[in-house]
Amino acid sequence: MKKAFLQLHGAIILAGFTGILGKLIELPEGYLVWYRMFLSVLILFIILQFSKSLKLPDRKGLLQMMGTGAIISMHWVGFYGSVKYSNVSVAVTCFSAVGFFTAFMEPAIDRRRIDFGEVALGFLAICGIYLIFNFYPEFKKGIIFGIISAWMASIFPILNKKLLNNYDAMTLNFYEMGAGTIALITILPVYHFFFPASYFIPTLSDIFWLLILAGICTVYAFDLGLQALKKINAFTVNLSFNLEPVYSVILAFIIFKENQFMGYKFYIGFGLIILAIALQMIRFVRKHKTGTL
């Protein structure tokens, strides 16, 4: 269990850099995500071929991976849309809503009763978001993208937890990244109509940051997260990922000076989000000790 939590928080730290990289990469959000997934597929293919562990899943498993991969791609488009239409701090803090959505989505998918303790903790994170951005109407579009991203992000860990019973993390990652790449090819023309892009060919600087984003913050981070998901439930994983804003916001303050846009409500809201995470960790540990998980 200790190893699983270390893997989880390693993935969270790496995820904390993705918002920063999204700001540094000048590509529009849709194309940014497509290049991220495409490069991830190439890297994973090389790794799996070298290790001779590339296997074709059965039809049912492949279809499930394709659906999950499409959801992941939509989550990333929403997340980077939030970065582009507001800033890194807004995008990663809106991601904190994922715990609230998971409290409803996991019982619906797994067909179990709603845990109102999880709902309350997720709502605490929502209150944090409300406090932070209640007086920032200029970030409205970015907040909408961020909330949609959080909703999508609440679904795929639940689906992946089931798939991990039959497939290893690297194989799962490969097929989901591939499915997401294909899904975006069909979706981007429509998306481009509503959100026109000024350019879609990456610069040399974009390529450099994309390689870091794909290789370290996607392939390696996803593998860590999926390994942790074998031992930890989806709600705890998603709520723990609320720590991502802490790392991202600190970096955004240092690199992009975003702190000059934030008042005291930002720090109060952040405190509520961290409190929600701490309380869920306490609940999880107690349940594990009593064997009620």
N, C-alpha and C positions, 0 to 999 in steps of 0.2 A: 504493500500500500504506500509506503514511504517513497519508493521508486516511482510509482505512478504519479504522485503529487509533484515530485521533482521534474518528471517529464512534462507534466501539465504546465508548470510555471516556466519551464524552459521555452515551451511553445508560446506562452503568453508574452514573455520578454521579446521574442523574435517578432511576434505579431504587433508589438508596440512600435516597431520600426516601419510597418507597412504604410501607415498614414503619412509619415514623413517622406517615404519614397514616392507615394502618390502625389505629393506636392512638388517634389523635385522632378518627377517625370512630366514632361509638358504635353504628352499625348492626351486627348480627351478620354473620359472614363471608359467608354465602351471599347475603344481600341486598346487602351492600356490593359484592360482585363484580358482581351483576346491574346495579346502578345505574352502576357504573364502565363496564361494557361498553356499556350502553344510551346513556349520555352520549357515550361515545367514538364510537359509530355516528352519532349526531346531528352531532357536530363534523366527522367525516370526510365525511358526506354533504354538508354545507354547503361544505366545501373542494372536494370533487370536482365538485359542481354548479357552483360559481363558476368553477373552472378548466376546466369542460366536458370532464373526463377520466374521468367515470364510465362504465364499460363492463361489460357482462354477460359473464362468462367462459363458456367452453364447459361442457357438462354434467359432464365428467370433472373439470375444474379446480374447478368449483363444489363438487362432492362432496368433493374433497380439502380444500378450504378449510373446508368445514363440519366435517369430521372434526378438522382441526387446531384450529379455533376451539373445539370442544368440549373438546379436551385442554387448551387454554390456560385455559378457564374452570375446569376441575378443578384445574389448577395453582394458580390464584389462590385458589380456595376453601381448598385445603390450606394455602397460605401464610398467608392471613389467619386461618384457624383456628388455626395455630401462634401467631400474634401474640396472638389472643384468649385461648387456653388456656395461654399461658406469658408471654412478653414479646417485644419486638422483637429483642433480642440472640439469643434462642434461635431465633426464626424465620429470621432472615437467616443465622445460622451453619449451621443445618441445610441451608440452600440450597447450601452448599459441597459437599454430596454429589452435586450435579448432574454434576460432572466424572467421578466414578466410574461413575455410571450411563451417561453418554454413551460412555465407553470401550467399553461392551458394546452399547448400543443402536445407535450409528452403524454399526458393522460388520454388525450383524444386518439393519438396514434397507437399507444400501448394498451388502450382500453382498460384503464384503471381509474380509481377515484382521484379527483383533484385534491392535492395537498394544499390546504388553505394557508399553511405556514409558508410554503413556497410562493403562493400568490402574494402574501403580505410582504415578503422580502423583495420580490420582484417589483411590487408597487412602491416600495421604499426607494428603489433605484429610479423609478419613473418620477417620483417626487423630486429626486435630485436633478433630473434633466429639466423638469419644469422650473425649478428655482434658478437654474443656470441660464436658461434661454427665454424666460418669460418676457424680458425686456429687450430682446434682440430680434426685432421683426425683419431686419435686413438679411437674416440667416434663414428665413422661412423655407425657401426651396431646399437649402442644404439639410434642414431638419427633416423635411418630408422624405428626402432620399435616405437619410440616416435611419429613420424609423422603419421604412420599407426594408432596408438592409438588415436591421435587427430582427425583423419578422422572419425573413428568409434564413438568417443565421440560427434561429431557434429550431428549425426543422431538420437540417441535414445531420447534426450530431446524433439525433434520435434514430434516423434511418441508418447512419453509419454504425451505430452500436449493434444493430441487428446483423448487418453485413459482416462485421468483424468476427462473428461466430463461425463464418465459413471461409473468409478470405484474409490474407495477411495485409497489413497496413500499406505496404509499398504497392502491391497489386491493386488494391482498392483506390489508392491515390492516382495511379496511372490511368485507370479506366475512367475515373471521375473527371480528371483534368482533360482527357481526350473528349469525353462527352460534352463537357462545358465548352471546349473549343468549337466543336461542331454546332452546338446550340447557338452560340453567338454568331456564327456565320449566317444563320437563318434569321436571327433576331436583329442584328445590327442595321440592316437596311431600313427596317421600320423605325428603330430607335433613332437612327440618323435623321429621319424625316422630321421627328418632333424635337430633337436636340442636335441641330446641325454642328458638324465638326469642321474646324478650320484646316486641319491636316491630319493625316493618318500614317505617315512614314516617320518612324522614330529617328531622332538625331543620334549622333555618337554618344552624347551625354545620356540620352534616354536608354540606349542599348546597354550602357554600363550599369545604370541603376536597375534596369529590367532584369539583367542577369543576376544581380544580388537579390532582387525581389523574388525571382523564380527559383533560384537554386537554394538560397538559405532561408528566406522568409516564407517560402511555399513548400518546396519538397521536404526539406529537413524539418521545418516547423510542423507541417501536417503529419509527418510520420511520428513525431513526438506526441502530438495531440491525440492521434488515433491509438497509439500504444497506451496512453493514459486512460482513454475511454474504455479500454477492456476491463479496468478495475473500478472506475468511478462513474456514477450515473450522469446522464446528459444534463440534468438541471445543475448539478454541482460544477460540471465542466463549463457550461455556459455562464453561470453566475461568476465563476472564478475568472473568466475572460473579461469581466468588468474591470479587472486590474489593468487591462490593456490601456484604457484611457490615462491611467496614472503615468505609465511610461511614455506614452505618446505625447501627452500634454506637457510634461517636463521637457521633452526634446523640442516640442513646438515652441515653447517659451524661450528656450535657449537659441534655437536656430532661426525661427521666424518672428520672434519677439511678440507672440500672440497675447502675452500676458497684459499688454497695454490696452487690449480690448475687453478685458474681463474685470468685473467688480467683485465685491465681497460675496454676492449670491453664488458666484461660481465656486468659491471655496466651501461654502455651506453645502451646496449640492454635491460636491465631491465627497464631503464627509459622510453624507447619507449613503452614497454608493459604496464607499469603503465599509461602512457599518453593516450594510446588507450582506456584503461578502463575508465579513467576519462572523456574523450571526449564523449564516448558512454553514460555514466551516465547523462551527461549534455543534450545530445540529447534526451534521454528517458524522462527525467523530463520535458523538454520543450514540447515534443509531448503530454505528459500526461496532461499538463496544458491547452494546446490548443485543446485537445480532438481529436487529429489526430491519436492516436494509434489504 
